[in-house]
C-alpha cells in the first residue's frame, strides 16, 4: 500500500462512524457470540489482538475480564486516535458506558453504574498499546507485537483489502494465523449481503467492510466519512466457513444476523466466524 493510499484511510471520520454505528445499543447482535467465546477461558490470563479494529473497543468490552494484555491495531490514524482519546479519558471522546452496560446484562449482571465503571476501568487497565497495522505489508504489526495471541479478532476488515476469495485465504493463512497461538482462536466478521437505500455521501461509514458474491461497487457510490472505497470482496457465509477450515481452523462457530441502520440507510447481513487453530 502506497503512502498516498494510506493517507486516504486517514480521511476516515471516526466520530461519524462511532455516532452512527455505536450510538444505537440495539445494533449489537454479535455480543452473545462474544459472551460464549470468552466464557471458554476460565482464568484471566489470555492475550488478545484486535486487528483492524477501527475506532471501536467492543471486543475489549467483552474480553476485559479474561485478558491481561490487549493490543488494538488499525491502519487509519483517526481510528487509533479515537481509541487513544477514550483510553486517556479525554473530553469529547466517545462514551462507551451504555454499550458496556448492555454487554454486562448479556453476562447476567445488572449493569449498574458501579459495574459499568468497574468494567471500563478494567478495559483501560488491560489495553496495553494502540498500534498501526497493515495487512498488505510483510510485517503486519510493529516489532514486539507479533504475539502469538490467545485470541485474534479481525472484524469487518480483511474483506475490504482482499480482491478474491483466494487472496482472503492466503491473507488468513499467512498473515493472520502466525499471530494466533496453536489452540488459540481467530474471530472474523464479514458482511454477506448489503442493501443500500440511496447512494448519498456518508450513507455508510461501514462500507469498507462489505462481503457479497461477485459484485463490485463503483467507488463514487460508496463515499463515506471523507473516504471513497473500492474493490470489495463478496462471499457467502458457508464458503467462509470452508475457507477457515482450509486455513487450519476447527470447531468453527458461525453466527449470522441482520443489522439495519436507518440513519446510514442500509441493511446488512453479517457473518461472524470463530475458529480454533489446530
Protein Blocks (a to p, Z undefined) as FASTA:
>chain_A
ZZklmmmmmmpcfklmmmmmmmpmklmmmlmmmmmmmmmpmbdcbccddehkljafklmm
mmmmmpcbdcdddfblklmmmmmmmmnopghiacfklmmmmmmmmnopnoiaklmmmmmm
mmmmmmmbdcdddfkbmblbdehilopafbdcdehkllmmpcbfklmmmmmmmmmmmmpc
ghiacdddddfbdcdfbfcehklmmlmmgccehiacdfklmcgehiacehiacddfklmm
mmmmmnopahiacdddddddfklopaddddddddddZZ
